[in-house]
Amino acid sequence: QTQTICGIKRPGFEALISQIEQQERYWNAPFSVLIHGDFNVDNLLYDELVNQFYFIDLHRSRHFDYVQDLSVLMISIYRLQGASKKTRAVMMACILDIYKFGKRFAEKQQDHFFEVRLAAGLARSFATSTRFVYDKKQAKKMYLKSRFLLEQLTQETADTAQNYRIPLKELYFD
């Protein structure tokens, strides 16, 4: 369903998703890895006594694009509520570190479509994670961030997608 905002017609959310699904055919990952499938902070346990992390809820594990796990983890940190300003800054720094880790890995693997695939994953995760957020204002921000990314991605072509850069400041530092 088309939306009109201040007299400007914008495609509906479902239309944006459909368009991205068509474009994603050109952004294939050059390889797959064994991913968790639902790699979010709720599925990580840390045992301080032995200094070890444990992954739980592995029923979605499979070989797939590694950006799936990165995007879900980044959004699961973002959606955490009730943190002080200082703690929130640390959380945003963690998200940035995850992004940098993924980018370095992508560069080593010559994965030229990393950023555009991660942006699509972030858009999906922003939208689907709103169901976990009870604060309506925060959920709306997440939906709008998803829409922002989807609208950006619809502008990418097979030729320009390799040059896409995720607008991290706009997404994570509000």
OpenMM code with the backbone's topology and positions (N, CA, C; nanometers):
from openmm import Vec3, app, unit

residues = "GLN THR GLN THR ILE CYS GLY ILE LYS ARG PRO GLY PHE GLU ALA LEU ILE SER GLN ILE GLU GLN GLN GLU ARG TYR TRP ASN ALA PRO PHE SER VAL LEU ILE HIS GLY ASP PHE ASN VAL ASP ASN LEU LEU TYR ASP GLU LEU VAL ASN GLN PHE TYR PHE ILE ASP LEU HIS ARG SER ARG HIS PHE ASP TYR VAL GLN ASP LEU SER VAL LEU MET ILE SER ILE TYR ARG LEU GLN GLY ALA SER LYS LYS THR ARG ALA VAL MET MET ALA CYS ILE LEU ASP ILE TYR LYS PHE GLY LYS ARG PHE ALA GLU LYS GLN GLN ASP HIS PHE PHE GLU VAL ARG LEU ALA ALA GLY LEU ALA ARG SER PHE ALA THR SER THR ARG PHE VAL TYR ASP LYS LYS GLN ALA LYS LYS MET TYR LEU LYS SER ARG PHE LEU LEU GLU GLN LEU THR GLN GLU THR ALA ASP THR ALA GLN ASN TYR ARG ILE PRO LEU LYS GLU LEU TYR PHE ASP".split()
positions = [
    Vec3(0.0839, -0.1170, 0.0000),
    Vec3(0.0000, 0.0000, 0.0000),
    Vec3(0.0890, 0.1241, 0.0000),
    Vec3(0.0643, 0.2127, -0.0907),
    Vec3(0.1416, 0.3363, -0.1018),
    Vec3(0.1099, 0.4281, 0.0155),
    Vec3(0.2128, 0.4990, 0.0615),
    Vec3(0.1950, 0.5960, 0.1688),
    Vec3(0.2203, 0.7349, 0.1123),
    Vec3(0.1500, 0.8335, 0.1661),
    Vec3(0.1759, 0.9722, 0.1277),
    Vec3(0.2191, 1.0460, 0.2534),
    Vec3(0.3381, 1.1020, 0.2474),
    Vec3(0.3942, 1.1750, 0.3608),
    Vec3(0.4264, 1.3156, 0.3117),
    Vec3(0.3571, 1.4153, 0.3676),
    Vec3(0.3751, 1.5552, 0.3271),
    Vec3(0.3597, 1.5708, 0.1760),
    Vec3(0.2653, 1.4994, 0.1191),
    Vec3(0.2386, 1.5092, -0.0235),
    Vec3(0.3297, 1.4272, -0.1128),
    Vec3(0.4243, 1.3581, -0.0535),
    Vec3(0.5174, 1.2752, -0.1315),
    Vec3(0.4733, 1.1300, -0.1209),
    Vec3(0.4558, 1.0657, -0.2345),
    Vec3(0.4144, 0.9254, -0.2353),
    Vec3(0.5364, 0.8360, -0.2140),
    Vec3(0.5209, 0.7421, -0.1218),
    Vec3(0.6261, 0.6458, -0.0893),
    Vec3(0.5662, 0.5070, -0.1017),
    Vec3(0.6472, 0.4112, -0.1477),
    Vec3(0.5947, 0.2744, -0.1556),
    Vec3(0.5650, 0.2204, -0.0162),
    Vec3(0.4674, 0.1317, -0.0068),
    Vec3(0.4361, 0.0679, 0.1200),
    Vec3(0.5483, -0.0245, 0.1641),
    Vec3(0.5446, -0.0631, 0.2889),
    Vec3(0.6503, -0.1458, 0.3472),
    Vec3(0.6633, -0.2799, 0.2747),
    Vec3(0.5504, -0.3423, 0.2473),
    Vec3(0.5543, -0.4720, 0.1780),
    Vec3(0.6091, -0.4586, 0.0367),
    Vec3(0.5801, -0.3481, -0.0294),
    Vec3(0.6347, -0.3251, -0.1635),
    Vec3(0.7864, -0.3094, -0.1573),
    Vec3(0.8352, -0.2405, -0.0549),
    Vec3(0.9806, -0.2263, -0.0370),
    Vec3(1.0455, -0.3631, -0.0167),
    Vec3(0.9841, -0.4451, 0.0677),
    Vec3(1.0379, -0.5787, 0.0941),
    Vec3(1.0415, -0.6613, -0.0349),
    Vec3(0.9364, -0.6562, -0.1120),
    Vec3(0.9314, -0.7309, -0.2385),
    Vec3(1.0410, -0.6855, -0.3333),
    Vec3(1.0627, -0.5557, -0.3390),
    Vec3(1.1666, -0.5038, -0.4285),
    Vec3(1.3052, -0.5498, -0.3832),
    Vec3(1.3303, -0.5473, -0.2530),
    Vec3(1.4601, -0.5910, -0.2017),
    Vec3(1.4796, -0.7394, -0.2283),
    Vec3(1.3759, -0.8189, -0.2124),
    Vec3(1.3873, -0.9623, -0.2403),
    Vec3(1.4327, -0.9867, -0.3836),
    Vec3(1.3857, -0.9060, -0.4764),
    Vec3(1.4274, -0.9191, -0.6160),
    Vec3(1.5745, -0.8792, -0.6330),
    Vec3(1.6139, -0.7720, -0.5661),
    Vec3(1.7508, -0.7221, -0.5801),
    Vec3(1.8530, -0.8138, -0.5127),
    Vec3(1.8122, -0.8804, -0.4050),
    Vec3(1.9062, -0.9645, -0.3305),
    Vec3(1.9661, -1.0761, -0.4155),
    Vec3(1.9012, -1.1116, -0.5243),
    Vec3(1.9558, -1.2155, -0.6133),
    Vec3(2.0955, -1.1777, -0.6625),
    Vec3(2.1229, -1.0480, -0.6713),
    Vec3(2.2518, -1.0003, -0.7220),
    Vec3(2.3559, -0.9811, -0.6114),
    Vec3(2.3142, -0.9970, -0.4862),
    Vec3(2.4030, -0.9707, -0.3732),
    Vec3(2.4449, -1.0988, -0.3022),
    Vec3(2.4490, -1.2078, -0.3705),
    Vec3(2.4761, -1.3371, -0.3078),
    Vec3(2.6069, -1.3382, -0.2302),
    Vec3(2.6037, -1.4115, -0.1205),
    Vec3(2.7259, -1.4345, -0.0431),
    Vec3(2.8160, -1.5269, -0.1242),
    Vec3(2.9467, -1.5033, -0.1220),
    Vec3(3.0371, -1.5878, -0.1999),
    Vec3(3.0580, -1.7263, -0.1385),
    Vec3(3.0087, -1.7469, -0.0180),
    Vec3(3.0236, -1.8747, 0.0516),
    Vec3(2.9234, -1.8786, 0.1651),
    Vec3(2.9085, -1.9925, 0.2260),
    Vec3(2.8228, -2.0030, 0.3441),
    Vec3(2.9057, -2.0631, 0.4573),
    Vec3(2.8586, -2.0377, 0.5778),
    Vec3(2.9235, -2.0909, 0.6974),
    Vec3(2.8140, -2.1479, 0.7876),
    Vec3(2.8534, -2.2235, 0.8863),
    Vec3(2.7565, -2.2726, 0.9841),
    Vec3(2.7211, -2.1562, 1.0762),
    Vec3(2.5956, -2.1143, 1.0710),
    Vec3(2.5507, -2.0033, 1.1544),
    Vec3(2.4623, -2.0559, 1.2672),
    Vec3(2.4440, -1.9740, 1.3672),
    Vec3(2.3551, -2.0063, 1.4782),
    Vec3(2.2099, -2.0039, 1.4304),
    Vec3(2.1749, -1.8992, 1.3559),
    Vec3(2.0398, -1.8868, 1.3029),
    Vec3(1.9505, -1.7946, 1.3832),
    Vec3(1.9841, -1.7729, 1.5092),
    Vec3(1.9107, -1.6796, 1.5958),
    Vec3(2.0104, -1.6247, 1.6976),
    Vec3(2.1174, -1.5690, 1.6458),
    Vec3(2.2315, -1.5282, 1.7268),
    Vec3(2.2045, -1.3935, 1.7924),
    Vec3(2.1306, -1.3970, 1.9030),
    Vec3(2.1013, -1.2735, 1.9747),
    Vec3(2.1462, -1.2867, 2.1194),
    Vec3(2.1483, -1.1749, 2.1892),
    Vec3(2.2007, -1.1749, 2.3256),
    Vec3(2.1237, -1.2669, 2.4195),
    Vec3(1.9989, -1.2956, 2.3878),
    Vec3(1.9205, -1.3866, 2.4720),
    Vec3(1.9653, -1.5319, 2.4569),
    Vec3(2.0400, -1.5616, 2.3530),
    Vec3(2.0861, -1.6982, 2.3290),
    Vec3(2.2344, -1.7160, 2.3578),
    Vec3(2.2898, -1.6234, 2.4325),
    Vec3(2.4290, -1.6316, 2.4770),
    Vec3(2.4315, -1.6369, 2.6292),
    Vec3(2.4991, -1.7340, 2.6823),
    Vec3(2.5169, -1.7447, 2.8279),
    Vec3(2.6655, -1.7365, 2.8578),
    Vec3(2.6984, -1.6648, 2.9626),
    Vec3(2.8379, -1.6511, 3.0025),
    Vec3(2.8556, -1.7086, 3.1418),
    Vec3(2.9521, -1.7984, 3.1562),
    Vec3(2.9856, -1.8568, 3.2866),
    Vec3(3.1127, -1.7888, 3.3351),
    Vec3(3.0945, -1.6991, 3.4319),
    Vec3(3.2062, -1.6205, 3.4834),
    Vec3(3.3104, -1.7069, 3.5545),
    Vec3(3.2671, -1.8168, 3.6149),
    Vec3(3.3596, -1.9031, 3.6882),
    Vec3(3.4642, -1.9670, 3.5965),
    Vec3(3.4248, -2.0023, 3.4765),
    Vec3(3.5188, -2.0665, 3.3835),
    Vec3(3.5513, -1.9764, 3.2644),
    Vec3(3.5000, -1.8530, 3.2664),
    Vec3(3.5265, -1.7558, 3.1613),
    Vec3(3.4938, -1.8129, 3.0233),
    Vec3(3.3685, -1.8603, 3.0081),
    Vec3(3.3289, -1.9261, 2.8844),
    Vec3(3.1867, -1.8867, 2.8447),
    Vec3(3.1669, -1.8700, 2.7144),
    Vec3(3.0345, -1.8444, 2.6596),
    Vec3(2.9732, -1.9746, 2.6119),
    Vec3(2.8402, -1.9802, 2.6214),
    Vec3(2.7652, -2.0949, 2.5701),
    Vec3(2.6557, -2.0407, 2.4792),
    Vec3(2.6326, -2.1116, 2.3708),
    Vec3(2.5246, -2.0764, 2.2793),
    Vec3(2.4089, -2.1721, 2.3042),
    Vec3(2.2893, -2.1165, 2.3149),
    Vec3(2.1707, -2.1996, 2.3343),
    Vec3(2.0740, -2.1751, 2.2191),
    Vec3(1.9686, -2.2559, 2.2124),
    Vec3(1.8636, -2.2401, 2.1123),
    Vec3(1.9207, -2.2539, 1.9705),
    Vec3(1.9823, -2.3670, 1.9458),
    Vec3(2.0527, -2.3894, 1.8197),
    Vec3(1.9668, -2.4542, 1.7111),
    Vec3(1.8375, -2.4613, 1.7298),
    Vec3(1.7537, -2.5337, 1.6337),
    Vec3(1.7490, -2.4692, 1.4950),
    Vec3(1.7924, -2.3453, 1.4812),
    Vec3(1.7944, -2.2787, 1.3501),
    Vec3(1.9331, -2.2846, 1.2843),
    Vec3(2.0256, -2.3536, 1.3458),
    Vec3(2.1607, -2.3627, 1.2895),
    Vec3(2.1571, -2.4299, 1.1537),
    Vec3(2.2374, -2.3756, 1.0632),
    Vec3(2.2476, -2.4303, 0.9279),
    Vec3(2.3613, -2.3591, 0.8559),
    Vec3(2.3942, -2.4063, 0.7385),
    Vec3(2.4901, -2.3354, 0.6555),
    Vec3(2.4157, -2.2233, 0.5833),
    Vec3(2.4677, -2.1018, 0.5998),
    Vec3(2.3995, -1.9867, 0.5420),
    Vec3(2.4972, -1.8697, 0.5412),
    Vec3(2.4486, -1.7540, 0.5033),
    Vec3(2.5263, -1.6310, 0.4984),
    Vec3(2.5569, -1.5819, 0.6404),
    Vec3(2.6832, -1.5570, 0.6688),
    Vec3(2.7250, -1.5145, 0.8030),
    Vec3(2.6664, -1.3796, 0.8446),
    Vec3(2.6269, -1.2955, 0.7493),
    Vec3(2.5705, -1.1656, 0.7877),
    Vec3(2.4375, -1.1811, 0.8610),
    Vec3(2.3710, -1.2941, 0.8438),
    Vec3(2.2469, -1.3201, 0.9171),
    Vec3(2.2728, -1.3119, 1.0674),
    Vec3(2.3726, -1.3847, 1.1152),
    Vec3(2.4031, -1.3826, 1.2587),
    Vec3(2.4518, -1.2454, 1.3039),
    Vec3(2.5323, -1.1779, 1.2221),
    Vec3(2.5812, -1.0452, 1.2610),
    Vec3(2.4664, -0.9456, 1.2749),
    Vec3(2.3744, -0.9459, 1.1798),
    Vec3(2.2648, -0.8484, 1.1853),
    Vec3(2.1736, -0.8737, 1.3048),
    Vec3(2.1431, -0.9998, 1.3317),
    Vec3(2.0560, -1.0321, 1.4450),
    Vec3(2.1232, -0.9912, 1.5769),
    Vec3(2.2522, -1.0189, 1.5901),
    Vec3(2.3239, -0.9818, 1.7126),
    Vec3(2.3270, -0.8297, 1.7298),
    Vec3(2.3545, -0.7571, 1.6226),
    Vec3(2.3606, -0.6110, 1.6318),
    Vec3(2.2262, -0.5527, 1.6765),
    Vec3(2.1175, -0.6031, 1.6211),
    Vec3(1.9858, -0.5497, 1.6561),
    Vec3(1.9441, -0.5945, 1.7961),
    Vec3(1.9828, -0.7150, 1.8366),
    Vec3(1.9452, -0.7605, 1.9708),
    Vec3(2.0113, -0.6744, 2.0783),
    Vec3(2.1289, -0.6232, 2.0497),
    Vec3(2.1932, -0.5307, 2.1439),
    Vec3(2.1204, -0.3971, 2.1412),
    Vec3(2.0893, -0.3490, 2.0222),
    Vec3(2.0209, -0.2202, 2.0082),
    Vec3(1.8877, -0.2180, 2.0822),
    Vec3(1.8135, -0.3262, 2.0758),
    Vec3(1.6775, -0.3254, 2.1308),
    Vec3(1.6726, -0.3382, 2.2834),
    Vec3(1.7855, -0.3650, 2.3477),
    Vec3(1.7864, -0.3751, 2.4940),
    Vec3(1.7411, -0.2433, 2.5554),
    Vec3(1.6577, -0.2528, 2.6551),
    Vec3(1.5969, -0.1352, 2.7166),
    Vec3(1.6526, -0.1103, 2.8568),
    Vec3(1.6251, 0.0088, 2.9069),
    Vec3(1.6511, 0.0407, 3.0467),
    Vec3(1.7953, 0.0684, 3.0826),
    Vec3(1.8814, 0.0843, 2.9856),
    Vec3(2.0227, 0.1080, 3.0150),
    Vec3(2.0470, 0.2570, 3.0379),
    Vec3(2.1452, 0.2869, 3.1223),
    Vec3(2.1845, 0.4262, 3.1443),
    Vec3(2.2504, 0.4793, 3.0166),
    Vec3(2.2682, 0.6081, 3.0114),
    Vec3(2.3313, 0.6697, 2.8937),
    Vec3(2.4720, 0.6132, 2.8725),
    Vec3(2.5449, 0.5952, 2.9811),
    Vec3(2.6817, 0.5425, 2.9726),
    Vec3(2.6797, 0.3973, 2.9225),
    Vec3(2.5904, 0.3166, 2.9766),
    Vec3(2.5792, 0.1767, 2.9340),
    Vec3(2.5358, 0.1687, 2.7891),
    Vec3(2.4429, 0.2556, 2.7499),
    Vec3(2.3963, 0.2587, 2.6112),
    Vec3(2.5122, 0.2906, 2.5163),
    Vec3(2.5990, 0.3811, 2.5564),
    Vec3(2.7165, 0.4152, 2.4746),
    Vec3(2.8071, 0.2926, 2.4575),
    Vec3(2.8239, 0.2153, 2.5648),
    Vec3(2.9039, 0.0925, 2.5568),
    Vec3(2.8371, -0.0069, 2.4615),
    Vec3(2.7060, -0.0170, 2.4707),
    Vec3(2.6326, -0.1082, 2.3823),
    Vec3(2.6496, -0.0677, 2.2359),
    Vec3(2.6416, 0.0612, 2.2075),
    Vec3(2.6586, 0.1078, 2.0698),
    Vec3(2.8015, 0.0826, 2.0225),
    Vec3(2.8978, 0.0940, 2.1121),
    Vec3(3.0370, 0.0634, 2.0767),
    Vec3(3.0517, -0.0854, 2.0448),
    Vec3(2.9808, -0.1698, 2.1163),
    Vec3(2.9826, -0.3137, 2.0871),
    Vec3(2.9264, -0.3413, 1.9480),
    Vec3(2.8173, -0.2742, 1.9143),
    Vec3(2.7576, -0.2904, 1.7816),
    Vec3(2.8589, -0.2491, 1.6744),
    Vec3(2.9258, -0.1382, 1.6965),
    Vec3(3.0261, -0.0915, 1.6014),
    Vec3(3.1408, -0.1920, 1.5895),
    Vec3(3.1820, -0.2504, 1.7003),
    Vec3(3.2879, -0.3526, 1.6972),
    Vec3(3.2446, -0.4764, 1.6185),
    Vec3(3.1194, -0.5166, 1.6335),
    Vec3(3.0679, -0.6310, 1.5576),
    Vec3(3.0712, -0.5987, 1.4088),
    Vec3(3.0283, -0.4785, 1.3738),
    Vec3(3.0315, -0.4346, 1.2345),
    Vec3(3.1751, -0.4383, 1.1811),
    Vec3(3.2681, -0.3809, 1.2559),
    Vec3(3.4081, -0.3767, 1.2114),
    Vec3(3.4658, -0.5174, 1.1953),
    Vec3(3.4322, -0.6064, 1.2882),
    Vec3(3.4754, -0.7455, 1.2784),
    Vec3(3.4245, -0.8071, 1.1481),
    Vec3(3.2954, -0.7898, 1.1212),
    Vec3(3.2359, -0.8440, 0.9992),
    Vec3(3.2983, -0.7842, 0.8744),
    Vec3(3.3230, -0.6546, 0.8766),
    Vec3(3.3827, -0.5867, 0.7606),
    Vec3(3.5237, -0.6384, 0.7339),
    Vec3(3.6036, -0.6541, 0.8396),
    Vec3(3.7399, -0.7087, 0.8217),
    Vec3(3.7344, -0.8498, 0.7637),
    Vec3(3.6444, -0.9322, 0.8174),
    Vec3(3.6284, -1.0677, 0.7680),
    Vec3(3.5879, -1.0650, 0.6202),
    Vec3(3.4929, -0.9799, 0.5865),
    Vec3(3.4459, -0.9690, 0.4478),
    Vec3(3.5595, -0.9273, 0.3545),
    Vec3(3.6388, -0.8312, 0.3976),
    Vec3(3.7509, -0.7862, 0.3140),
    Vec3(3.8510, -0.8986, 0.2909),
    Vec3(3.8817, -0.9752, 0.3955),
    Vec3(3.9744, -1.0877, 0.3810),
    Vec3(3.9199, -1.1937, 0.2860),
    Vec3(3.7889, -1.2090, 0.2864),
    Vec3(3.7241, -1.3111, 0.2027),
    Vec3(3.6845, -1.2559, 0.0649),
    Vec3(3.7153, -1.1302, 0.0402),
    Vec3(3.6774, -1.0618, -0.0839),
    Vec3(3.5263, -1.0699, -0.1079),
    Vec3(3.4524, -1.0470, -0.0030),
    Vec3(3.3067, -1.0454, -0.0065),
    Vec3(3.2632, -0.9018, -0.0381),
    Vec3(3.2423, -0.8727, -0.1636),
    Vec3(3.2167, -0.7360, -0.2094),
    Vec3(3.0760, -0.6849, -0.1805),
    Vec3(2.9839, -0.7732, -0.1451),
    Vec3(2.8468, -0.7320, -0.1186),
    Vec3(2.8119, -0.7398, 0.0306),
    Vec3(2.9132, -0.7459, 0.1162),
    Vec3(2.8923, -0.7560, 0.2607),
    Vec3(2.7998, -0.6456, 0.3129),
    Vec3(2.8319, -0.5208, 0.2810),
    Vec3(2.7572, -0.4073, 0.3391),
    Vec3(2.6109, -0.4078, 0.2959),
    Vec3(2.5854, -0.4340, 0.1701),
    Vec3(2.4476, -0.4293, 0.1218),
    Vec3(2.3670, -0.5466, 0.1794),
    Vec3(2.4296, -0.6634, 0.1922),
    Vec3(2.3593, -0.7771, 0.2532),
    Vec3(2.3376, -0.7533, 0.4019),
    Vec3(2.4365, -0.6954, 0.4698),
    Vec3(2.4199, -0.6651, 0.6121),
    Vec3(2.3089, -0.5614, 0.6304),
    Vec3(2.3029, -0.4621, 0.5446),
    Vec3(2.1967, -0.3608, 0.5538),
    Vec3(2.0595, -0.4264, 0.5380),
    Vec3(2.0468, -0.5195, 0.4435),
    Vec3(1.9191, -0.5905, 0.4256),
    Vec3(1.8875, -0.6726, 0.5504),
    Vec3(1.9879, -0.7377, 0.6080),
    Vec3(1.9677, -0.8139, 0.7313),
    Vec3(1.9289, -0.7245, 0.8475),
    Vec3(1.9929, -0.6081, 0.8579),
    Vec3(1.9577, -0.5132, 0.9640),
    Vec3(1.8149, -0.4630, 0.9461),
    Vec3(1.7764, -0.4354, 0.8227),
    Vec3(1.6390, -0.3900, 0.7969),
    Vec3(1.5392, -0.4960, 0.8419),
    Vec3(1.5662, -0.6223, 0.8063),
    Vec3(1.4764, -0.7311, 0.8490),
    Vec3(1.4740, -0.7411, 1.0010),
    Vec3(1.5908, -0.7359, 1.0623),
    Vec3(1.5987, -0.7526, 1.2080),
    Vec3(1.5372, -0.6345, 1.2832),
    Vec3(1.5567, -0.5120, 1.2335),
    Vec3(1.4900, -0.3972, 1.2960),
    Vec3(1.3392, -0.4184, 1.2945),
    Vec3(1.2859, -0.4597, 1.1795),
    Vec3(1.1400, -0.4751, 1.1662),
    Vec3(1.0882, -0.5911, 1.2504),
    Vec3(1.1512, -0.7066, 1.2410),
    Vec3(1.0980, -0.8232, 1.3114),
    Vec3(1.1209, -0.8155, 1.4617),
    Vec3(1.2194, -0.7407, 1.5056),
    Vec3(1.2471, -0.7303, 1.6493),
    Vec3(1.1544, -0.6349, 1.7208),
    Vec3(1.0754, -0.5594, 1.6475),
    Vec3(0.9825, -0.4680, 1.7152),
    Vec3(0.8848, -0.5451, 1.8034),
    Vec3(0.8616, -0.6728, 1.7722),
    Vec3(0.7674, -0.7519, 1.8528),
    Vec3(0.8199, -0.7790, 1.9935),
    Vec3(0.9499, -0.7600, 2.0154),
    Vec3(1.0090, -0.7810, 2.1472),
    Vec3(1.0171, -0.6527, 2.2300),
    Vec3(0.9804, -0.5413, 2.1702),
    Vec3(0.9981, -0.4106, 2.2337),
    Vec3(0.8622, -0.3589, 2.2802),
    Vec3(0.8478, -0.3412, 2.4103),
    Vec3(0.7211, -0.2944, 2.4663),
    Vec3(0.7066, -0.1425, 2.4620),
    Vec3(0.8175, -0.0724, 2.4503),
    Vec3(0.8153, 0.0732, 2.4410),
    Vec3(0.7755, 0.1108, 2.2979),
    Vec3(0.6561, 0.1661, 2.2825),
    Vec3(0.6040, 0.1966, 2.1480),
    Vec3(0.6929, 0.2959, 2.0732),
    Vec3(0.7501, 0.3907, 2.1443),
    Vec3(0.8382, 0.4894, 2.0804),
    Vec3(0.9633, 0.4199, 2.0245),
    Vec3(1.0205, 0.3304, 2.1019),
    Vec3(1.1391, 0.2564, 2.0572),
    Vec3(1.1040, 0.1646, 1.9399),
    Vec3(0.9900, 0.0975, 1.9469),
    Vec3(0.9470, 0.0095, 1.8384),
    Vec3(0.9261, 0.0898, 1.7099),
    Vec3(0.8680, 0.2079, 1.7208),
    Vec3(0.8475, 0.2913, 1.6027),
    Vec3(0.9814, 0.3349, 1.5434),
    Vec3(1.0765, 0.3704, 1.6289),
    Vec3(1.2101, 0.4066, 1.5798),
    Vec3(1.2725, 0.2910, 1.5024),
    Vec3(1.2555, 0.1706, 1.5544),
    Vec3(1.3123, 0.0532, 1.4879),
    Vec3(1.2453, 0.0301, 1.3523),
    Vec3(1.1132, 0.0439, 1.3478),
    Vec3(1.0416, 0.0298, 1.2210),
    Vec3(1.0909, 0.1338, 1.1202),
    Vec3(1.1052, 0.2593, 1.1639),
    Vec3(1.1492, 0.3659, 1.0739),
    Vec3(1.2929, 0.3436, 1.0269),
    Vec3(1.3766, 0.2890, 1.1128),
    Vec3(1.5140, 0.2565, 1.0718),
    Vec3(1.5123, 0.1460, 0.9663),
    Vec3(1.4247, 0.0492, 0.9844),
    Vec3(1.4099, -0.0568, 0.8859),
    Vec3(1.3666, 0.0014, 0.7515),
    Vec3(1.2668, 0.0840, 0.7558),
    Vec3(1.2157, 0.1468, 0.6327),
    Vec3(1.3233, 0.2329, 0.5664),
    Vec3(1.3974, 0.3077, 0.6463),
    Vec3(1.5072, 0.3914, 0.5956),
    Vec3(1.6069, 0.3057, 0.5173),
    Vec3(1.6474, 0.1940, 0.5759),
    Vec3(1.7421, 0.1055, 0.5071),
    Vec3(1.6814, 0.0465, 0.3798),
    Vec3(1.5580, 0.0004, 0.3880),
    Vec3(1.4929, -0.0576, 0.2704),
    Vec3(1.4832, 0.0448, 0.1575),
    Vec3(1.4461, 0.1677, 0.1903),
    Vec3(1.4372, 0.2708, 0.0869),
    Vec3(1.5740, 0.2983, 0.0256),
    Vec3(1.6781, 0.3001, 0.1075),
    Vec3(1.8133, 0.3178, 0.0531),
    Vec3(1.8489, 0.2031, -0.0404),
    Vec3(1.8223, 0.0815, 0.0040),
    Vec3(1.8613, -0.0358, -0.0733),
    Vec3(1.7879, -0.0458, -0.2061),
    Vec3(1.6655, 0.0061, -0.2138),
    Vec3(1.5933, 0.0012, -0.3412),
    Vec3(1.6622, 0.0860, -0.4472),
    Vec3(1.7467, 0.1772, -0.4056),
    Vec3(1.8190, 0.2630, -0.5005),
    Vec3(1.9433, 0.1952, -0.5579),
    Vec3(1.9815, 0.0833, -0.4984),
    Vec3(2.1036, 0.0146, -0.5428),
    Vec3(2.0759, -0.0729, -0.6641),
    Vec3(2.1701, -0.0751, -0.7544),
    Vec3(2.1633, -0.1627, -0.8709),
    Vec3(2.2706, -0.2691, -0.8557),
    Vec3(2.2719, -0.3648, -0.9444),
    Vec3(2.3755, -0.4688, -0.9419),
    Vec3(2.5139, -0.4048, -0.9535),
    Vec3(2.5233, -0.2931, -1.0251),
    Vec3(2.6527, -0.2259, -1.0444),
    Vec3(2.6940, -0.1392, -0.9262),
    Vec3(2.5974, -0.0809, -0.8547),
    Vec3(2.6316, 0.0128, -0.7466),
    Vec3(2.6352, -0.0525, -0.6087),
    Vec3(2.5768, -0.1705, -0.5947),
    Vec3(2.5624, -0.2330, -0.4626),
    Vec3(2.6968, -0.2588, -0.3944),
    Vec3(2.8016, -0.2833, -0.4721),
    Vec3(2.9336, -0.3085, -0.4120),
    Vec3(2.9877, -0.1853, -0.3401),
    Vec3(2.9386, -0.0683, -0.3741),
    Vec3(2.9876, 0.0562, -0.3147),
    Vec3(2.9005, 0.1068, -0.2006),
    Vec3(2.7916, 0.0373, -0.1703),
    Vec3(2.7005, 0.0801, -0.0651),
    Vec3(2.7715, 0.0783, 0.0702),
    Vec3(2.7439, 0.1782, 0.1527),
    Vec3(2.7970, 0.1839, 0.2886),
    Vec3(2.6817, 0.2064, 0.3850),
    Vec3(2.6789, 0.1266, 0.4908),
    Vec3(2.5731, 0.1369, 0.5911),
    Vec3(2.5887, 0.2689, 0.6679),
    Vec3(2.4811, 0.3456, 0.6808),
    Vec3(2.4872, 0.4719, 0.7545),
    Vec3(2.4796, 0.4466, 0.9060),
    Vec3(2.5884, 0.3993, 0.9628),
    Vec3(2.5899, 0.3589, 1.1040),
    Vec3(2.5504, 0.4692, 1.2001),
    Vec3(2.5966, 0.5897, 1.1770),
    Vec3(2.5637, 0.7008, 1.2682),
    Vec3(2.4138, 0.7257, 1.2725),
    Vec3(2.3482, 0.7204, 1.1564),
    Vec3(2.2042, 0.7437, 1.1511),
    Vec3(2.1271, 0.6305, 1.2189),
    Vec3(2.1804, 0.5112, 1.2139),
    Vec3(2.1099, 0.3949, 1.2698),
    Vec3(2.1304, 0.3778, 1.4195),
    Vec3(2.2490, 0.4061, 1.4664),
    Vec3(2.2819, 0.3650, 1.6031),
    Vec3(2.3123, 0.4772, 1.7013),
    Vec3(2.3260, 0.5966, 1.6557),
    Vec3(2.3625, 0.7005, 1.7500),
    Vec3(2.2576, 0.8096, 1.7509),
    Vec3(2.1407, 0.7791, 1.8162),
    Vec3(2.0335, 0.8761, 1.8202),
    Vec3(2.0398, 0.9644, 1.9414),
] * unit.nanometer
topology = app.Topology()
chain = topology.addChain("A")
for resn in residues:
    res = topology.addResidue(resn, chain)
    for name in ("N", "CA", "C"):
        topology.addAtom(name, app.Element.getBySymbol(name[0]), res)
